[in-house]
Amino acid sequence: MALSPNGAYTAMVTPFLADGSAIDWPAYERLVQLQLDGGVSGLVPCGTTGEAPTLSDAEHRELIARTVRQVNGRASVLAGTGTNSTKKTIEYSKTALDAGADGVMLMMPYYNKPSQEGLLNHVALVAKAVSAPIVLYNIPARSAVDLHVETLLKILDACPNVVGLKDASNGVMYCQELAVRAKDRLFVLSGDDPLTLPMMTVGATGVISVTSNLYPAAVSEIVADALAERWADARAKNLRLFPVHRALFAEPNPQPIKAALALKGMMMPALRPPLLEAGVACRARLSEAMRAFEAA
């Protein structure tokens, strides 16, 4: 399936057994089916929400391959393959595409803190090594580097297979500047659930969502309403879901979303260190937000 340039993508959680020793495959299959039933446009395995830094190479490959098989062309599969090693990112990207992914998502290299020229070189080397669509992921709060708009424009000039951006820059200014300067040269997806609707008013065409793990149909409806310019409907639905968004980021992601899915009986709340299971206060806040949303 071609990579969809709009809609709701789900940043997939990776369920683990209670001790974190292995992936809980039946739970993962249930989660994938929930997304398909909820009408999402795409699934993103092996991202930050999927605890990619703690996955083995074999788990990374298997997650993508199983996702592709189960989705079976009913939604796009955008595999998270970005690391802070260009060589490793190329290897992961090739493996993901061999497994059938429709495209790959590259977060900006974390911890190393490359310069803007270093970011350009990193993306260019990956884009030269693979021919499939690439979506970049700018999240300065986690990576400690910010992909400047000027650098992104240079990347678009040099790398025709860079087609999209997940924007988690914590505001709407970046998205607006891209809309002015890049125009229709790439699509922009919100990388921050509470900001999806504001970003869509200024040019974003969807979201890569954490919340849609839990409520895929609700997130998909808001995005569909916004794309159809049914702004009043989108605003009303978004305001009902907003307390859930906020509760899901009360602790480091994906601690709260795993707790929420555990409350729904979908999986164990287990995470791999250094992350921990959500605390009592977080779970109580989630339970109340979910109860109120579902009652509404």
VEXDREN-2710 file (C-alpha; in Angstrom, 1 decimal):
% VEXDREN-2710
k/r/px/py/pz
1/MET/0.0/0.0/0.0
2/ALA/1.2/3.5/-0.7
3/LEU/2.1/5.7/2.3
4/SER/-1.0/7.8/3.1
5/PRO/-0.2/11.6/3.2
6/ASN/-3.1/12.3/5.6
7/GLY/-5.2/10.7/8.4
8/ALA/-4.6/9.2/11.8
9/TYR/-1.5/7.0/12.2
10/THR/-1.0/5.1/15.5
11/ALA/2.4/5.2/17.2
12/MET/2.1/1.5/18.2
13/VAL/2.8/0.4/21.8
14/THR/4.9/-2.8/22.1
15/PRO/3.2/-5.1/24.7
16/PHE/5.5/-7.1/26.9
17/LEU/5.1/-10.1/29.1
18/ALA/4.7/-9.2/32.8
19/ASP/8.5/-9.5/33.4
20/GLY/9.4/-7.6/30.2
21/SER/11.4/-10.5/28.9
22/ALA/9.6/-10.9/25.6
23/ILE/6.9/-9.4/23.4
24/ASP/3.4/-10.4/24.1
25/TRP/2.4/-11.3/20.6
26/PRO/-1.3/-12.1/21.2
27/ALA/-1.7/-8.7/22.9
28/TYR/0.1/-7.0/20.0
29/GLU/-2.2/-8.7/17.5
30/ARG/-5.3/-7.5/19.5
31/LEU/-3.9/-4.0/19.4
32/VAL/-3.3/-4.1/15.6
33/GLN/-6.9/-5.3/15.1
34/LEU/-8.3/-2.6/17.3
35/GLN/-6.5/0.0/15.0
36/LEU/-7.9/-1.6/11.8
37/ASP/-11.4/-1.7/13.3
38/GLY/-11.0/1.9/14.3
39/GLY/-10.2/3.0/10.8
40/VAL/-6.8/4.4/11.2
41/SER/-4.8/5.4/8.1
42/GLY/-1.6/3.9/9.2
43/LEU/0.4/2.1/11.9
44/VAL/3.9/3.1/13.1
45/PRO/5.7/0.2/14.9
46/CYS/9.1/0.5/16.5
47/GLY/8.8/4.2/17.4
48/THR/9.4/5.9/20.7
49/THR/6.0/4.8/21.9
50/GLY/7.0/1.2/21.0
51/GLU/10.1/1.5/23.2
52/ALA/12.3/0.9/20.2
53/PRO/15.6/1.6/22.1
54/THR/14.9/-1.5/24.3
55/LEU/14.1/-3.8/21.4
56/SER/16.5/-6.4/20.1
57/ASP/17.3/-6.4/16.3
58/ALA/15.3/-9.6/16.0
59/GLU/12.3/-8.1/17.9
60/HIS/12.5/-5.0/15.7
61/ARG/12.3/-7.1/12.5
62/GLU/9.6/-9.3/13.8
63/LEU/7.4/-6.4/14.9
64/ILE/7.4/-4.8/11.5
65/ALA/7.0/-8.1/9.7
66/ARG/4.0/-9.1/11.8
67/THR/2.4/-5.7/11.5
68/VAL/2.7/-5.9/7.7
69/ARG/1.2/-9.4/7.6
70/GLN/-1.7/-8.6/9.8
71/VAL/-2.5/-5.2/8.2
72/ASN/-2.4/-6.9/4.8
73/GLY/-2.8/-3.7/2.8
74/ARG/-5.7/-2.2/4.8
75/ALA/-3.6/0.6/6.2
76/SER/-0.1/2.1/5.7
77/VAL/2.8/0.7/7.7
78/LEU/5.4/3.4/8.5
79/ALA/8.3/1.7/10.4
80/GLY/10.3/3.6/12.9
81/THR/14.0/3.0/12.0
82/GLY/15.8/6.1/13.2
83/THR/18.7/5.8/15.6
84/ASN/21.7/8.0/16.5
85/SER/23.9/6.0/14.2
86/THR/23.6/6.6/10.4
87/LYS/24.9/3.1/9.6
88/LYS/22.5/1.4/12.0
89/THR/19.6/3.6/10.7
90/ILE/20.3/2.4/7.1
91/GLU/20.4/-1.2/8.2
92/TYR/17.1/-0.9/10.1
93/SER/15.5/0.9/7.2
94/LYS/16.5/-1.8/4.7
95/THR/15.3/-4.5/7.0
96/ALA/12.0/-2.7/7.5
97/LEU/11.4/-2.3/3.8
98/ASP/12.4/-5.9/3.1
99/ALA/9.7/-6.9/5.6
100/GLY/7.1/-5.0/3.6
101/ALA/6.9/-1.6/5.3
102/ASP/5.5/1.2/3.1
103/GLY/8.0/3.7/4.3
104/VAL/10.3/4.5/7.2
105/MET/10.3/7.2/9.9
106/LEU/13.6/8.8/11.0
107/MET/13.8/10.7/14.2
108/MET/16.7/13.1/14.4
109/PRO/19.8/11.5/15.9
110/TYR/19.6/11.8/19.7
111/TYR/22.4/12.4/22.2
112/ASN/25.1/12.9/19.6
113/LYS/23.8/16.5/19.0
114/PRO/24.9/16.8/15.3
115/SER/25.0/20.2/13.6
116/GLN/22.5/21.2/11.0
117/GLU/24.9/20.1/8.3
118/GLY/25.3/16.8/10.2
119/LEU/21.5/16.3/10.2
120/LEU/21.4/17.1/6.5
121/ASN/24.2/14.6/5.8
122/HIS/22.6/11.9/8.0
123/VAL/19.2/12.1/6.2
124/ALA/20.9/12.3/2.7
125/LEU/22.9/9.2/3.4
126/VAL/19.8/7.2/4.4
127/ALA/17.8/8.6/1.6
128/LYS/20.5/7.5/-0.9
129/ALA/20.6/4.0/0.6
130/VAL/16.8/3.4/0.4
131/SER/14.4/4.3/-2.4
132/ALA/11.2/4.1/-0.3
133/PRO/9.3/7.1/1.2
134/ILE/10.9/8.7/4.2
135/VAL/9.1/10.6/6.9
136/LEU/11.4/12.7/9.2
137/TYR/10.6/13.1/12.9
138/ASN/11.5/16.4/14.6
139/ILE/11.2/16.1/18.4
140/PRO/13.8/18.4/20.0
141/ALA/12.6/17.6/23.6
142/ARG/13.8/14.0/23.2
143/SER/16.6/14.2/20.6
144/ALA/18.3/17.4/21.9
145/VAL/18.6/18.7/18.3
146/ASP/16.1/20.7/16.3
147/LEU/15.8/20.2/12.6
148/HIS/15.6/23.8/11.3
149/VAL/13.2/24.7/8.6
150/GLU/16.1/25.9/6.4
151/THR/17.8/22.5/6.8
152/LEU/14.6/20.7/6.0
153/LEU/14.2/22.7/2.8
154/LYS/17.8/21.7/1.8
155/ILE/16.9/18.1/2.5
156/LEU/13.9/18.3/0.2
157/ASP/16.1/19.7/-2.5
158/ALA/18.6/16.8/-2.1
159/CYS/16.3/13.9/-1.2
160/PRO/13.2/13.5/-3.3
161/ASN/12.1/10.4/-1.3
162/VAL/11.7/12.5/1.8
163/VAL/8.0/13.0/1.6
164/GLY/6.7/13.9/5.1
165/LEU/7.4/15.2/8.6
166/LYS/6.2/14.2/12.0
167/ASP/6.2/17.6/13.8
168/ALA/6.6/17.4/17.6
169/SER/8.2/20.9/17.9
170/ASN/5.7/21.7/20.7
171/GLY/3.8/24.4/18.9
172/VAL/2.2/25.5/15.6
173/MET/4.9/27.9/14.4
174/TYR/7.1/25.3/12.7
175/CYS/4.1/23.9/10.8
176/GLN/3.1/27.3/9.6
177/GLU/6.5/28.2/8.5
178/LEU/6.7/25.0/6.5
179/ALA/3.3/25.7/4.9
180/VAL/4.6/29.0/3.7
181/ARG/8.1/27.9/2.6
182/ALA/7.8/24.3/1.6
183/LYS/4.1/24.5/0.4
184/ASP/3.1/21.1/-1.0
185/ARG/6.6/19.6/-1.2
186/LEU/5.9/17.4/1.9
187/PHE/3.0/16.5/4.2
188/VAL/3.1/17.3/7.9
189/LEU/1.6/15.1/10.6
190/SER/1.2/16.3/14.2
191/GLY/3.5/14.5/16.6
192/ASP/1.6/15.8/19.7
193/ASP/-2.0/14.7/20.3
194/PRO/-3.2/17.8/22.1
195/LEU/-1.9/20.0/19.2
196/THR/-3.4/17.9/16.3
197/LEU/-6.4/20.1/15.7
198/PRO/-4.6/23.4/16.0
199/MET/-1.9/22.2/13.7
200/MET/-4.5/21.0/11.1
201/THR/-5.9/24.5/11.0
202/VAL/-2.6/25.8/9.7
203/GLY/-1.6/23.0/7.3
204/ALA/-1.0/19.6/9.0
205/THR/-2.9/16.7/7.4
206/GLY/-3.2/14.4/10.3
207/VAL/-1.4/12.9/13.3
208/ILE/0.9/10.2/14.5
209/SER/-1.0/9.5/17.7
210/VAL/-0.4/7.9/21.0
211/THR/-4.0/8.3/22.0
212/SER/-5.2/6.3/19.1
213/ASN/-3.8/3.1/20.6
214/LEU/-6.6/3.5/23.1
215/TYR/-9.3/5.2/21.0
216/PRO/-8.5/4.8/17.3
217/ALA/-12.0/5.6/16.0
218/ALA/-12.2/8.8/18.0
219/VAL/-8.9/10.1/16.8
220/SER/-9.7/9.1/13.3
221/GLU/-13.0/10.9/13.4
222/ILE/-11.5/14.2/14.6
223/VAL/-8.8/14.1/11.8
224/ALA/-11.5/13.2/9.2
225/ASP/-13.7/16.1/10.3
226/ALA/-10.8/18.5/10.1
227/LEU/-9.7/17.3/6.6
228/ALA/-13.3/17.8/5.5
229/GLU/-13.3/21.2/7.1
230/ARG/-16.1/20.3/9.5
231/TRP/-14.4/22.4/12.1
232/ALA/-17.3/22.7/14.6
233/ASP/-17.6/18.9/14.8
234/ALA/-13.9/18.4/15.0
235/ARG/-13.6/21.0/17.8
236/ALA/-16.4/19.5/19.8
237/LYS/-15.0/16.0/19.5
238/ASN/-11.5/17.2/20.3
239/LEU/-12.5/19.0/23.5
240/ARG/-14.2/15.8/24.7
241/LEU/-11.0/13.8/24.1
242/PHE/-8.6/16.5/25.4
243/PRO/-8.6/15.4/29.0
244/VAL/-7.6/11.9/27.8
245/HIS/-4.7/13.4/25.8
246/ARG/-3.5/15.3/28.9
247/ALA/-3.7/12.2/31.1
248/LEU/-1.8/10.1/28.7
249/PHE/1.2/12.5/29.0
250/ALA/1.1/12.9/32.8
251/GLU/4.2/10.7/33.0
252/PRO/6.9/9.8/30.4
253/ASN/5.4/8.2/27.3
254/PRO/4.6/5.2/27.0
255/GLN/4.0/4.7/30.7
256/PRO/0.5/6.1/30.8
257/ILE/-0.7/4.6/27.5
258/LYS/0.3/1.2/28.6
259/ALA/-1.5/1.7/31.9
260/ALA/-4.6/2.8/30.0
261/LEU/-4.5/-0.2/27.8
262/ALA/-4.1/-2.4/30.8
263/LEU/-7.1/-0.8/32.4
264/LYS/-9.0/-1.9/29.2
265/GLY/-7.7/-5.4/29.6
266/MET/-5.7/-5.2/26.3
267/MET/-2.3/-6.0/27.7
268/MET/0.0/-6.0/30.8
269/PRO/1.3/-2.5/31.8
270/ALA/4.9/-3.8/31.8
271/LEU/7.7/-1.6/30.4
272/ARG/11.4/-2.3/30.0
273/PRO/13.8/-0.3/32.2
274/PRO/14.7/2.5/32.5
275/LEU/10.9/3.2/32.1
276/LEU/8.6/2.2/34.9
277/GLU/4.9/1.3/35.2
278/ALA/2.7/4.3/35.7
279/GLY/2.2/5.4/39.3
280/VAL/-1.0/5.3/41.3
281/ALA/-1.9/9.0/40.7
282/CYS/-1.4/8.6/37.0
283/ARG/-3.6/5.5/36.8
284/ALA/-6.3/7.2/38.8
285/ARG/-6.2/10.2/36.5
286/LEU/-6.4/8.0/33.5
287/SER/-9.3/6.0/34.9
288/GLU/-11.3/9.1/35.5
289/ALA/-10.5/10.7/32.1
290/MET/-11.4/7.4/30.3
291/ARG/-14.6/7.0/32.3
292/ALA/-15.7/10.6/31.5
293/PHE/-14.9/10.3/27.8
294/GLU/-16.6/6.9/27.4
295/ALA/-19.7/8.2/29.3
296/ALA/-19.9/11.2/26.9
END
